[in-house]
Amino acid sequence: MSANGKPYVREVSRYGWFLRNPRYRRYMAREVTCVFIGLHALILLVALKRLSEGREAWEAFLHNLTGPAGVVLQLVILAFAVYHSTSWFNVTPKAMPVQIGEQFLPGAVIVGAHYAAWLIATVAVLFLAGAF
């Protein structure tokens, strides 16, 4: 409480408060990437719907997806997905500290394990898709 009996309220700008600190900018960038992850999920749902509607609907969907606008959209979504994944991997040691006995596993080991699992999953998916 202040001297006049009213609680102290620190003034924070309504917009742009996160622009002052690089840590807040990274946090907000990570949060914005969720929109693009959601957009990708929506595209997958539309793909399932078109697939259930038959061959013509599916082929029209694929034609739209492989057009210039579809390719650009997918590349933008991929870029945001990679940023989203890497930024979450980098904060994992703070969110999920692993304790072995009395010692904590170093953060670099946790992050490295996430990247290794990501690489293994990527290779497995590419192998199953027939890419090699």
N, CA, C and O atoms as a MOPAC input file, in Angstrom:
PM7 MOZYME 1SCF
protein

 N      0.83400 1    -1.18800 1     0.00000 1
 C      0.00000 1     0.00000 1     0.00000 1
 C      0.87500 1     1.24700 1     0.00000 1
 O      1.95400 1     1.27500 1     0.59200 1
 N      0.39700 1     2.24000 1    -0.65700 1
 C      1.11800 1     3.50600 1    -0.65600 1
 C      0.65400 1     4.33700 1     0.52900 1
 O     -0.20300 1     3.91600 1     1.30600 1
 N      1.23500 1     5.52700 1     0.65400 1
 C      0.94000 1     6.39200 1     1.80000 1
 C     -0.52600 1     6.83500 1     1.80600 1
 O     -1.07600 1     7.09200 1     2.87700 1
 N     -1.16500 1     6.93100 1     0.65000 1
 C     -2.55100 1     7.41000 1     0.62500 1
 C     -3.56700 1     6.26900 1     0.73500 1
 O     -4.76600 1     6.51100 1     0.59700 1
 N     -3.11900 1     5.03600 1     0.97900 1
 C     -4.02300 1     3.92200 1     1.20200 1
 C     -4.41000 1     3.15400 1    -0.04400 1
 O     -5.13000 1     2.16000 1     0.04000 1
 N     -3.93900 1     3.60400 1    -1.20600 1
 C     -4.26600 1     2.88700 1    -2.44400 1
 C     -3.11400 1     1.94500 1    -2.78700 1
 O     -1.95200 1     2.26800 1    -2.54400 1
 N     -3.43300 1     0.78700 1    -3.35000 1
 C     -2.35100 1    -0.13600 1    -3.71700 1
 C     -1.52000 1     0.42700 1    -4.86900 1
 O     -2.03800 1     1.10900 1    -5.75300 1
 N     -0.24100 1     0.13000 1    -4.83800 1
 C      0.65400 1     0.57200 1    -5.89900 1
 C      0.42500 1    -0.28500 1    -7.14000 1
 O      0.47200 1    -1.51400 1    -7.07900 1
 N      0.18300 1     0.36800 1    -8.24400 1
 C      0.01000 1    -0.33300 1    -9.50800 1
 C      1.06800 1     0.20400 1   -10.46100 1
 O      1.06000 1     1.37800 1   -10.83100 1
 N      1.97300 1    -0.68100 1   -10.84700 1
 C      3.03900 1    -0.28900 1   -11.77400 1
 C      2.44600 1    -0.14400 1   -13.17000 1
 O      1.71600 1    -1.02000 1   -13.63300 1
 N      2.75300 1     0.93800 1   -13.82200 1
 C      2.21900 1     1.16800 1   -15.16100 1
 C      2.99800 1     0.34300 1   -16.17800 1
 O      4.22800 1     0.38800 1   -16.22700 1
 N      2.26400 1    -0.40700 1   -16.98100 1
 C      2.83900 1    -1.21300 1   -18.03700 1
 C      2.09700 1    -0.84600 1   -19.32000 1
 O      0.86700 1    -0.81200 1   -19.35800 1
 N      2.86600 1    -0.57500 1   -20.35700 1
 C      2.21600 1    -0.22100 1   -21.61200 1
 C      1.36900 1    -1.38500 1   -22.08800 1
 O      1.74800 1    -2.54700 1   -21.94400 1
 N      0.24000 1    -1.06700 1   -22.64700 1
 C     -0.70300 1    -2.10200 1   -23.08600 1
 C     -0.13500 1    -2.90800 1   -24.25400 1
 O     -0.33100 1    -4.12100 1   -24.33100 1
 N      0.54900 1    -2.24700 1   -25.13600 1
 C      1.12100 1    -2.90500 1   -26.30500 1
 C      2.62400 1    -2.66500 1   -26.31600 1
 O      3.09900 1    -1.59800 1   -25.92700 1
 N      3.34700 1    -3.64900 1   -26.75600 1
 C      4.78400 1    -3.48100 1   -26.91100 1
 C      5.60300 1    -3.66300 1   -25.66100 1
 O      6.79700 1    -3.36400 1   -25.66800 1
 N      5.00500 1    -4.14700 1   -24.57700 1
 C      5.75700 1    -4.33500 1   -23.33200 1
 C      6.87800 1    -5.35800 1   -23.50900 1
 O      7.89700 1    -5.30000 1   -22.82100 1
 N      6.68200 1    -6.28200 1   -24.42600 1
 C      7.65500 1    -7.35400 1   -24.62300 1
 C      8.82000 1    -6.92700 1   -25.49900 1
 O      9.79700 1    -7.66700 1   -25.61700 1
 N      8.74500 1    -5.76200 1   -26.11300 1
 C      9.80400 1    -5.31800 1   -27.00800 1
 C     11.03500 1    -4.80800 1   -26.27200 1
 O     12.09600 1    -4.65700 1   -26.87800 1
 N     10.91100 1    -4.54400 1   -24.98600 1
 C     12.02300 1    -3.97500 1   -24.22100 1
 C     13.06900 1    -5.00000 1   -23.80700 1
 O     14.22000 1    -4.64100 1   -23.55900 1
 N     12.69400 1    -6.24600 1   -23.72900 1
 C     13.58200 1    -7.27400 1   -23.19500 1
 C     13.69500 1    -8.41200 1   -24.21400 1
 O     12.67100 1    -8.93800 1   -24.65100 1
 N     14.90900 1    -8.80300 1   -24.60300 1
 C     15.05700 1    -9.89600 1   -25.58200 1
 C     14.42300 1   -11.21000 1   -25.12200 1
 O     13.91400 1   -11.98000 1   -25.93600 1
 N     14.45900 1   -11.45500 1   -23.83000 1
 C     13.85400 1   -12.67800 1   -23.29700 1
 C     12.34700 1   -12.67800 1   -23.53000 1
 O     11.77800 1   -13.71500 1   -23.87200 1
 N     11.69700 1   -11.54200 1   -23.35100 1
 C     10.25700 1   -11.43400 1   -23.59900 1
 C      9.94600 1   -11.54800 1   -25.09000 1
 O      8.92900 1   -12.12300 1   -25.47700 1
 N     10.83600 1   -10.99300 1   -25.92900 1
 C     10.62800 1   -11.10800 1   -27.38100 1
 C     10.67400 1   -12.56800 1   -27.81600 1
 O      9.84800 1   -13.00300 1   -28.61900 1
 N     11.62900 1   -13.32500 1   -27.29400 1
 C     11.71300 1   -14.75100 1   -27.63000 1
 C     10.47500 1   -15.49300 1   -27.13800 1
 O      9.95700 1   -16.37100 1   -27.82900 1
 N     10.01100 1   -15.14600 1   -25.96200 1
 C      8.80600 1   -15.77300 1   -25.40700 1
 C      7.60100 1   -15.49500 1   -26.30700 1
 O      6.84200 1   -16.40900 1   -26.63100 1
 N      7.42800 1   -14.25600 1   -26.70300 1
 C      6.28100 1   -13.90300 1   -27.54700 1
 C      6.40600 1   -14.53500 1   -28.93000 1
 O      5.40200 1   -14.95100 1   -29.50700 1
 N      7.61100 1   -14.61400 1   -29.46600 1
 C      7.80500 1   -15.26600 1   -30.76500 1
 C      7.41900 1   -16.74000 1   -30.66300 1
 O      6.78200 1   -17.28000 1   -31.56700 1
 N      7.79700 1   -17.38100 1   -29.58100 1
 C      7.44600 1   -18.78900 1   -29.38200 1
 C      5.92900 1   -18.94200 1   -29.27700 1
 O      5.37200 1   -19.90800 1   -29.79900 1
 N      5.26600 1   -18.01700 1   -28.62100 1
 C      3.81500 1   -18.08700 1   -28.49300 1
 C      3.12200 1   -17.85400 1   -29.83500 1
 O      2.10000 1   -18.48000 1   -30.11400 1
 N      3.66000 1   -16.96700 1   -30.66400 1
 C      3.05700 1   -16.69400 1   -31.97500 1
 C      3.17900 1   -17.91200 1   -32.88800 1
 O      2.31400 1   -18.14000 1   -33.73400 1
 N      4.23400 1   -18.68700 1   -32.72600 1
 C      4.40100 1   -19.86700 1   -33.57600 1
 C      3.26500 1   -20.86000 1   -33.37900 1
 O      2.99600 1   -21.66200 1   -34.27300 1
 N      2.60300 1   -20.83100 1   -32.25400 1
 C      1.49400 1   -21.74700 1   -32.01200 1
 C      0.36800 1   -21.54000 1   -33.01500 1
 O     -0.34900 1   -22.48300 1   -33.35000 1
 N      0.21000 1   -20.31900 1   -33.49300 1
 C     -0.81700 1   -20.03900 1   -34.49700 1
 C     -0.53800 1   -20.84800 1   -35.76100 1
 O     -1.46100 1   -21.40700 1   -36.35500 1
 N      0.71000 1   -20.91400 1   -36.17100 1
 C      1.06900 1   -21.63700 1   -37.38400 1
 C      1.00500 1   -23.14300 1   -37.16900 1
 O      0.67900 1   -23.88100 1   -38.10000 1
 N      1.30600 1   -23.61300 1   -35.96700 1
 C      1.14900 1   -25.02800 1   -35.64600 1
 C     -0.33500 1   -25.39100 1   -35.73100 1
 O     -0.69100 1   -26.44600 1   -36.25500 1
 N     -1.18800 1   -24.52000 1   -35.22000 1
 C     -2.63300 1   -24.72700 1   -35.31700 1
 C     -3.12000 1   -24.71000 1   -36.75900 1
 O     -4.00900 1   -25.47900 1   -37.12400 1
 N     -2.54200 1   -23.83500 1   -37.58200 1
 C     -2.89600 1   -23.77500 1   -38.99400 1
 C     -2.54000 1   -25.08400 1   -39.69500 1
 O     -3.29900 1   -25.57300 1   -40.53100 1
 N     -1.39000 1   -25.64400 1   -39.35300 1
 C     -0.99900 1   -26.92900 1   -39.92000 1
 C     -1.97900 1   -28.02700 1   -39.49500 1
 O     -2.35700 1   -28.87200 1   -40.30700 1
 N     -2.38900 1   -28.01400 1   -38.23000 1
 C     -3.36600 1   -28.99500 1   -37.75400 1
 C     -4.68400 1   -28.84700 1   -38.52000 1
 O     -5.32900 1   -29.84200 1   -38.85100 1
 N     -5.07200 1   -27.62400 1   -38.79300 1
 C     -6.29400 1   -27.37000 1   -39.56400 1
 C     -6.16400 1   -27.91200 1   -40.98800 1
 O     -7.11100 1   -28.49000 1   -41.52100 1
 N     -5.00600 1   -27.72900 1   -41.60000 1
 C     -4.76700 1   -28.28000 1   -42.94100 1
 C     -4.87700 1   -29.79900 1   -42.91400 1
 O     -5.43900 1   -30.39000 1   -43.83500 1
 N     -4.35100 1   -30.43900 1   -41.87500 1
 C     -4.46300 1   -31.89300 1   -41.76200 1
 C     -5.91500 1   -32.33900 1   -41.60600 1
 O     -6.31100 1   -33.36300 1   -42.16300 1
 N     -6.71000 1   -31.57700 1   -40.85200 1
 C     -8.12700 1   -31.91200 1   -40.71100 1
 C     -8.86900 1   -31.77400 1   -42.04100 1
 O     -9.70200 1   -32.61200 1   -42.38600 1
 N     -8.56000 1   -30.71000 1   -42.78100 1
 C     -9.17200 1   -30.54000 1   -44.10300 1
 C     -8.74700 1   -31.68200 1   -45.02000 1
 O     -9.55400 1   -32.16400 1   -45.81500 1
 N     -7.49000 1   -32.12300 1   -44.92200 1
 C     -7.01700 1   -33.24400 1   -45.73600 1
 C     -7.81900 1   -34.50100 1   -45.43200 1
 O     -8.20200 1   -35.22800 1   -46.34900 1
 N     -8.07700 1   -34.76500 1   -44.16100 1
 C     -8.87500 1   -35.93900 1   -43.80000 1
 C    -10.29300 1   -35.84000 1   -44.34600 1
 O    -10.85800 1   -36.82500 1   -44.82000 1
 N    -10.85600 1   -34.64600 1   -44.27500 1
 C    -12.21200 1   -34.44900 1   -44.79500 1
 C    -12.25000 1   -34.68100 1   -46.29400 1
 O    -13.13600 1   -35.37100 1   -46.79700 1
 N    -11.29800 1   -34.11000 1   -47.00800 1
 C    -11.24800 1   -34.27900 1   -48.47500 1
 C    -11.00100 1   -35.74500 1   -48.83900 1
 O    -11.54900 1   -36.24100 1   -49.82400 1
 N    -10.19500 1   -36.42100 1   -48.06300 1
 C     -9.92600 1   -37.82900 1   -48.31900 1
 C    -11.20500 1   -38.65700 1   -48.15600 1
 O    -11.44500 1   -39.60100 1   -48.90800 1
 N    -12.01100 1   -38.29200 1   -47.17200 1
 C    -13.26100 1   -39.02500 1   -46.94800 1
 C    -14.31300 1   -38.71200 1   -48.00800 1
 O    -15.26700 1   -39.47200 1   -48.17100 1
 N    -14.15000 1   -37.60300 1   -48.72900 1
 C    -15.13400 1   -37.21000 1   -49.74600 1
 C    -14.90000 1   -37.87500 1   -51.09400 1
 O    -15.74000 1   -37.77800 1   -51.98900 1
 N    -13.77700 1   -38.54300 1   -51.24500 1
 C    -13.54400 1   -39.26200 1   -52.49100 1
 C    -12.31300 1   -38.79200 1   -53.23600 1
 O    -11.62100 1   -37.85600 1   -52.83600 1
 N    -12.06900 1   -39.49100 1   -54.34900 1
 C    -10.85600 1   -39.27100 1   -55.13100 1
 C    -10.77400 1   -37.86000 1   -55.71300 1
 O     -9.71600 1   -37.23300 1   -55.65300 1
 N    -11.85000 1   -37.36000 1   -56.26300 1
 C    -11.82300 1   -36.03200 1   -56.89700 1
 C    -11.53600 1   -34.92700 1   -55.88300 1
 O    -10.73400 1   -34.03000 1   -56.14600 1
 N    -12.18800 1   -34.99300 1   -54.73200 1
 C    -11.95200 1   -33.98500 1   -53.68800 1
 C    -10.50900 1   -34.05300 1   -53.20400 1
 O     -9.87700 1   -33.02000 1   -52.98700 1
 N     -9.98400 1   -35.27200 1   -53.03400 1
 C     -8.60800 1   -35.44300 1   -52.57400 1
 C     -7.62200 1   -34.87900 1   -53.58900 1
 O     -6.68600 1   -34.16800 1   -53.22200 1
 N     -7.83100 1   -35.19300 1   -54.85900 1
 C     -6.92100 1   -34.69800 1   -55.89200 1
 C     -6.98900 1   -33.17600 1   -56.03100 1
 O     -5.97200 1   -32.53000 1   -56.28200 1
 N     -8.17200 1   -32.60700 1   -55.86900 1
 C     -8.28700 1   -31.13800 1   -55.89300 1
 C     -7.54100 1   -30.53000 1   -54.71000 1
 O     -6.87900 1   -29.50200 1   -54.85200 1
 N     -7.64700 1   -31.16400 1   -53.54300 1
 C     -6.92400 1   -30.69400 1   -52.36000 1
 C     -5.42000 1   -30.74500 1   -52.59800 1
 O     -4.70500 1   -29.78500 1   -52.31200 1
 N     -4.94600 1   -31.87100 1   -53.12300 1
 C     -3.51600 1   -32.00000 1   -53.40900 1
 C     -3.05400 1   -30.98800 1   -54.44900 1
 O     -1.95200 1   -30.44700 1   -54.34900 1
 N     -3.89400 1   -30.73200 1   -55.44800 1
 C     -3.53900 1   -29.74300 1   -56.47200 1
 C     -3.36600 1   -28.36800 1   -55.84200 1
 O     -2.41200 1   -27.65600 1   -56.15800 1
 N     -4.27900 1   -27.99000 1   -54.95200 1
 C     -4.16500 1   -26.69500 1   -54.26100 1
 C     -2.95300 1   -26.65400 1   -53.34600 1
 O     -2.29200 1   -25.62200 1   -53.22900 1
 N     -2.66200 1   -27.76600 1   -52.70400 1
 C     -1.55400 1   -27.81700 1   -51.76400 1
 C     -0.19900 1   -27.77000 1   -52.47000 1
 O      0.77700 1   -27.27900 1   -51.90300 1
 N     -0.13300 1   -28.27600 1   -53.70000 1
 C      1.13400 1   -28.28900 1   -54.43200 1
 C      1.29300 1   -27.08700 1   -55.35100 1
 O      2.29800 1   -26.97700 1   -56.05300 1
 N      0.31900 1   -26.18800 1   -55.35700 1
 C      0.45200 1   -24.94600 1   -56.12300 1
 C      1.42200 1   -24.00200 1   -55.44600 1
 O      1.86100 1   -24.26300 1   -54.32500 1
 N      1.76600 1   -22.90400 1   -56.11100 1
 C      2.75000 1   -21.96600 1   -55.53800 1
 C      2.34500 1   -21.42600 1   -54.16100 1
 O      3.17500 1   -21.35900 1   -53.25500 1
 N      1.09200 1   -21.04700 1   -54.00500 1
 C      0.65300 1   -20.50900 1   -52.71200 1
 C      0.70500 1   -21.58700 1   -51.63500 1
 O      1.08500 1   -21.30800 1   -50.49800 1
 N      0.32700 1   -22.80600 1   -51.98100 1
 C      0.36300 1   -23.90400 1   -51.01900 1
 C      1.77200 1   -24.23700 1   -50.57600 1
 O      2.01600 1   -24.50800 1   -49.40100 1
 N      2.70200 1   -24.21400 1   -51.52600 1
 C      4.09900 1   -24.51800 1   -51.19500 1
 C      4.67700 1   -23.42600 1   -50.29200 1
 O      5.36500 1   -23.72100 1   -49.31500 1
 N      4.39500 1   -22.17000 1   -50.62200 1
 C      4.89400 1   -21.06300 1   -49.78500 1
 C      4.30000 1   -21.16100 1   -48.38100 1
 O      5.00900 1   -20.98300 1   -47.39000 1
 N      3.00800 1   -21.44200 1   -48.29600 1
 C      2.37200 1   -21.58100 1   -46.99100 1
 C      3.02100 1   -22.69900 1   -46.18200 1
 O      3.28500 1   -22.53300 1   -44.99100 1
 N      3.27600 1   -23.82700 1   -46.82000 1
 C      3.89200 1   -24.94700 1   -46.11200 1
 C      5.32200 1   -24.63900 1   -45.67900 1
 O      5.75500 1   -25.07500 1   -44.61200 1
 N      6.05400 1   -23.89500 1   -46.49500 1
 C      7.41700 1   -23.50700 1   -46.10000 1
 C      7.40100 1   -22.55100 1   -44.91600 1
 O      8.24100 1   -22.65300 1   -44.02200 1
 N      6.44800 1   -21.62000 1   -44.90400 1
 C      6.31000 1   -20.69600 1   -43.76400 1
 C      5.95000 1   -21.48600 1   -42.50900 1
 O      6.51500 1   -21.26000 1   -41.43900 1
 N      5.00100 1   -22.41800 1   -42.64900 1
 C      4.61600 1   -23.24100 1   -41.50400 1
 C      5.80000 1   -24.07400 1   -41.02400 1
 O      6.00500 1   -24.22100 1   -39.81900 1
 N      6.57500 1   -24.61700 1   -41.95000 1
 C      7.76600 1   -25.39800 1   -41.57000 1
 C      8.76800 1   -24.54500 1   -40.80200 1
 O      9.31100 1   -24.98600 1   -39.78800 1
 N      9.01600 1   -23.33200 1   -41.27600 1
 C      9.96700 1   -22.44800 1   -40.59000 1
 C      9.50300 1   -22.15100 1   -39.16600 1
 O     10.29700 1   -22.20400 1   -38.22700 1
 N      8.21800 1   -21.84100 1   -39.00900 1
 C      7.70000 1   -21.57000 1   -37.66700 1
 C      7.70000 1   -22.82600 1   -36.80200 1
 O      7.92900 1   -22.74300 1   -35.59500 1
 N      7.44600 1   -23.99200 1   -37.40400 1
 C      7.45900 1   -25.24300 1   -36.63500 1
 C      8.86400 1   -25.55800 1   -36.14000 1
 O      9.03700 1   -26.01300 1   -35.00900 1
 N      9.86500 1   -25.32100 1   -36.97900 1
 C     11.25100 1   -25.56000 1   -36.55800 1
 C     11.62900 1   -24.60400 1   -35.43300 1
 O     12.25200 1   -25.01500 1   -34.45400 1
 N     11.25600 1   -23.32400 1   -35.56500 1
 C     11.54000 1   -22.36800 1   -34.48900 1
 C     10.82200 1   -22.77500 1   -33.20600 1
 O     11.40300 1   -22.72800 1   -32.12200 1
 N      9.56800 1   -23.17200 1   -33.33100 1
 C      8.77900 1   -23.59100 1   -32.17000 1
 C      9.44700 1   -24.77400 1   -31.46600 1
 O      9.59300 1   -24.77800 1   -30.24400 1
 N      9.84700 1   -25.77300 1   -32.24700 1
 C     10.46100 1   -26.97300 1   -31.67200 1
 C     11.80000 1   -26.66300 1   -31.01100 1
 O     12.05200 1   -27.07900 1   -29.88000 1
 N     12.65500 1   -25.93200 1   -31.71800 1
 C     13.98300 1   -25.65400 1   -31.15400 1
 C     13.90100 1   -24.77500 1   -29.91900 1
 O     14.65700 1   -24.97500 1   -28.96800 1
 N     12.99500 1   -23.80500 1   -29.91900 1
 C     12.89800 1   -22.94300 1   -28.74200 1
 C     12.37400 1   -23.72400 1   -27.53800 1
 O     12.80900 1   -23.48200 1   -26.41200 1
 N     11.44500 1   -24.65900 1   -27.75900 1
 C     10.96800 1   -25.47000 1   -26.64500 1
 C     12.02900 1   -26.45100 1   -26.18500 1
 O     12.15000 1   -26.70400 1   -24.98700 1
 N     12.79700 1   -27.00900 1   -27.10100 1
 C     13.87800 1   -27.90600 1   -26.69300 1
 C     14.88500 1   -27.15700 1   -25.82600 1
 O     15.40700 1   -27.71300 1   -24.85900 1
 N     15.15700 1   -25.91100 1   -26.16400 1
 C     16.15800 1   -25.14100 1   -25.42800 1
 C     15.69800 1   -24.73900 1   -24.03100 1
 O     16.53900 1   -24.48700 1   -23.16700 1
 N     14.38700 1   -24.67000 1   -23.77900 1
 C     13.91100 1   -24.33100 1   -22.43200 1
 C     13.53800 1   -25.57100 1   -21.62700 1
 O     13.15700 1   -25.45600 1   -20.46200 1
 N     13.64100 1   -26.75200 1   -22.22900 1
 C     13.26800 1   -27.99200 1   -21.54300 1
 C     14.02700 1   -28.21700 1   -20.23500 1
 O     13.40600 1   -28.64000 1   -19.26000 1
 N     15.33700 1   -27.95700 1   -20.15900 1
 C     16.01800 1   -28.19800 1   -18.87700 1
 C     15.45300 1   -27.38700 1   -17.71500 1
 O     15.53400 1   -27.81900 1   -16.56500 1
 N     14.88800 1   -26.22700 1   -17.99900 1
 C     14.29000 1   -25.43000 1   -16.92300 1
 C     12.90500 1   -25.96500 1   -16.56200 1
 O     12.50800 1   -25.92800 1   -15.39700 1
 N     12.17000 1   -26.46300 1   -17.56300 1
 C     10.81900 1   -26.95900 1   -17.32200 1
 C     10.80300 1   -28.39500 1   -16.81000 1
 O      9.88400 1   -28.79600 1   -16.09600 1
 N     11.82100 1   -29.16600 1   -17.17900 1
 C     11.85100 1   -30.57800 1   -16.82300 1
 C     13.25000 1   -30.98700 1   -16.35500 1
 O     13.93700 1   -31.73300 1   -17.05300 1
 N     13.68000 1   -30.51100 1   -15.18700 1
 C     14.99400 1   -30.92800 1   -14.69600 1
 C     14.97000 1   -32.40600 1   -14.31400 1
 O     14.04300 1   -32.87100 1   -13.65100 1
 N     15.98800 1   -33.13000 1   -14.73400 1
 C     16.07400 1   -34.56100 1   -14.44700 1
 C     17.08200 1   -34.76500 1   -13.32300 1
 O     18.24700 1   -34.38500 1   -13.43500 1
 N     16.61100 1   -35.36900 1   -12.24300 1
 C     17.46700 1   -35.61000 1   -11.08700 1
 C     17.82100 1   -37.08400 1   -11.01000 1
 O     16.94800 1   -37.95200 1   -11.03400 1
 N     19.11200 1   -37.34900 1   -10.91900 1
 C     19.60400 1   -38.71300 1   -10.74900 1
 C     20.34000 1   -38.74800 1    -9.41900 1
 O     21.45100 1   -38.23200 1    -9.29600 1
 N     19.71400 1   -39.35800 1    -8.43300 1
 C     20.27600 1   -39.34300 1    -7.08000 1
 C     20.22300 1   -37.92600 1    -6.53700 1
 O     19.16100 1   -37.30700 1    -6.48000 1
 N     21.38000 1   -37.42300 1    -6.14200 1
 C     21.45800 1   -36.06000 1    -5.61300 1
 C     21.83400 1   -35.04200 1    -6.68400 1
 O     21.75300 1   -33.83600 1    -6.44900 1
 N     22.24000 1   -35.51500 1    -7.84600 1
 C     22.72100 1   -34.62700 1    -8.91700 1
 C     21.63700 1   -34.41800 1    -9.97100 1
 O     20.77600 1   -35.27100 1   -10.18600 1
 N     21.70600 1   -33.26600 1   -10.61400 1
 C     20.81500 1   -32.98700 1   -11.73600 1
 C     21.57100 1   -33.20600 1   -13.03600 1
 O     22.75200 1   -32.87800 1   -13.14800 1
 N     20.88100 1   -33.75900 1   -14.00500 1
 C     21.45300 1   -33.97300 1   -15.32200 1
 C     21.73200 1   -32.61200 1   -15.95500 1
 O     20.87600 1   -31.73000 1   -15.89400 1
 N     22.90300 1   -32.41800 1   -16.56100 1
 C     23.19500 1   -31.12200 1   -17.18600 1
 C     22.18100 1   -30.80000 1   -18.28600 1
 O     21.70300 1   -31.69000 1   -18.98900 1
 N     21.86900 1   -29.52500 1   -18.41700 1
 C     20.88800 1   -29.07500 1   -19.40100 1
 C     21.26100 1   -29.45700 1   -20.81900 1
 O     20.38900 1   -29.77400 1   -21.62800 1
 N     22.56500 1   -29.42900 1   -21.13200 1
 C     23.00700 1   -29.75500 1   -22.49100 1
 C     22.68100 1   -31.20200 1   -22.84300 1
 O     22.40600 1   -31.50400 1   -24.00500 1
 N     22.70700 1   -32.09700 1   -21.86600 1
 C     22.37800 1   -33.50200 1   -22.12300 1
 C     20.88900 1   -33.64300 1   -22.43800 1
 O     20.51000 1   -34.38600 1   -23.34400 1
 N     20.05600 1   -32.93500 1   -21.69600 1
 C     18.60900 1   -32.99000 1   -21.92500 1
 C     18.27600 1   -32.43600 1   -23.30600 1
 O     17.52100 1   -33.04900 1   -24.06100 1
 N     18.83800 1   -31.28200 1   -23.63200 1
 C     18.58100 1   -30.67400 1   -24.94200 1
 C     19.11400 1   -31.57200 1   -26.05000 1
 O     18.44300 1   -31.77100 1   -27.06300 1
 N     20.30700 1   -32.11200 1   -25.86800 1
 C     20.88900 1   -33.00800 1   -26.86900 1
 C     20.04800 1   -34.24900 1   -27.08400 1
 O     19.91000 1   -34.71700 1   -28.21400 1
 N     19.48200 1   -34.79100 1   -26.01200 1
 C     18.62200 1   -35.97200 1   -26.13500 1
 C     17.36900 1   -35.64400 1   -26.93900 1
 O     16.90100 1   -36.46500 1   -27.72700 1
 N     16.82800 1   -34.44900 1   -26.74200 1
 C     15.65000 1   -34.04600 1   -27.52000 1
 C     15.98700 1   -33.92200 1   -29.00600 1
 O     15.23400 1   -34.39200 1   -29.85900 1
 N     17.11300 1   -33.29200 1   -29.30900 1
 C     17.50900 1   -33.15800 1   -30.71400 1
 C     17.80200 1   -34.53100 1   -31.32900 1
 O     17.47200 1   -34.76500 1   -32.49100 1
 N     18.41100 1   -35.43200 1   -30.56900 1
 C     18.69600 1   -36.77400 1   -31.08300 1
 C     17.39300 1   -37.52100 1   -31.36800 1
 O     17.26800 1   -38.17700 1   -32.40200 1
 N     16.43200 1   -37.42700 1   -30.46500 1
 C     15.13900 1   -38.08100 1   -30.67500 1
 C     14.42600 1   -37.49200 1   -31.89500 1
 O     13.78600 1   -38.21400 1   -32.66000 1
 N     14.54400 1   -36.17900 1   -32.06500 1
 C     13.94300 1   -35.50500 1   -33.22400 1
 C     14.58500 1   -36.01900 1   -34.51600 1
 O     13.88600 1   -36.28600 1   -35.49300 1
 N     15.89700 1   -36.15500 1   -34.51900 1
 C     16.60200 1   -36.64800 1   -35.69700 1
 C     16.21000 1   -38.09300 1   -36.00400 1
 O     15.97200 1   -38.43800 1   -37.16200 1
 N     16.14300 1   -38.92700 1   -34.98700 1
 C     15.75500 1   -40.32600 1   -35.18300 1
 C     14.33000 1   -40.41900 1   -35.72000 1
 O     14.06300 1   -41.19000 1   -36.64200 1
 N     13.41800 1   -39.64200 1   -35.15100 1
 C     12.02800 1   -39.65500 1   -35.62400 1
 C     11.93500 1   -39.17000 1   -37.06800 1
 O     11.16700 1   -39.72000 1   -37.85700 1
 N     12.71300 1   -38.14100 1   -37.42100 1
 C     12.70600 1   -37.62200 1   -38.78500 1
 C     13.21500 1   -38.66000 1   -39.76600 1
 O     12.61400 1   -38.86300 1   -40.82100 1
 N     14.31200 1   -39.31900 1   -39.43300 1
 C     14.86700 1   -40.35700 1   -40.30500 1
 C     13.88000 1   -41.51100 1   -40.44200 1
 O     13.71100 1   -42.04800 1   -41.53700 1
 N     13.22700 1   -41.90100 1   -39.34900 1
 C     12.25200 1   -42.99900 1   -39.39200 1
 C     11.07500 1   -42.64900 1   -40.30100 1
 O     10.63900 1   -43.47800 1   -41.10000 1
 N     10.56400 1   -41.43200 1   -40.18200 1
 C      9.44000 1   -41.01500 1   -41.03200 1
 C      9.86400 1   -40.96700 1   -42.49000 1
 O      9.12900 1   -41.42600 1   -43.36400 1
 N     11.04100 1   -40.41800 1   -42.76300 1
 C     11.52000 1   -40.37000 1   -44.15200 1
 C     11.74000 1   -41.77600 1   -44.71200 1
 O     11.46000 1   -42.03200 1   -45.88300 1
 N     12.23900 1   -42.67800 1   -43.87900 1
 C     12.43800 1   -44.06100 1   -44.31500 1
 C     11.10500 1   -44.72400 1   -44.62700 1
 O     10.95900 1   -45.37200 1   -45.66300 1
 N     10.13100 1   -44.56500 1   -43.73400 1
 C      8.81200 1   -45.17100 1   -43.93800 1
 C      8.08500 1   -44.55400 1   -45.13500 1
 O      7.27200 1   -45.21900 1   -45.77700 1
 N      8.37700 1   -43.28600 1   -45.43600 1
 C      7.76400 1   -42.62400 1   -46.58200 1
 C      8.43600 1   -43.00100 1   -47.89300 1
 O      7.95200 1   -42.64600 1   -48.96800 1
 N      9.55300 1   -43.72200 1   -47.80600 1
 C     10.25500 1   -44.14900 1   -49.01000 1
 C     11.20600 1   -43.12100 1   -49.56600 1
 O     11.57500 1   -43.18900 1   -50.73900 1
 N     11.61200 1   -42.16600 1   -48.74600 1
 C     12.53900 1   -41.12700 1   -49.21200 1
 C     13.95100 1   -41.69000 1   -49.40900 1
 O     14.71800 1   -41.16800 1   -50.21700 1
 N     14.29700 1   -42.75700 1   -48.66900 1
 C     15.55700 1   -43.47900 1   -48.90200 1
 C     15.45200 1   -44.90200 1   -48.50400 1
 O     16.41900 1   -45.65200 1   -48.63200 1

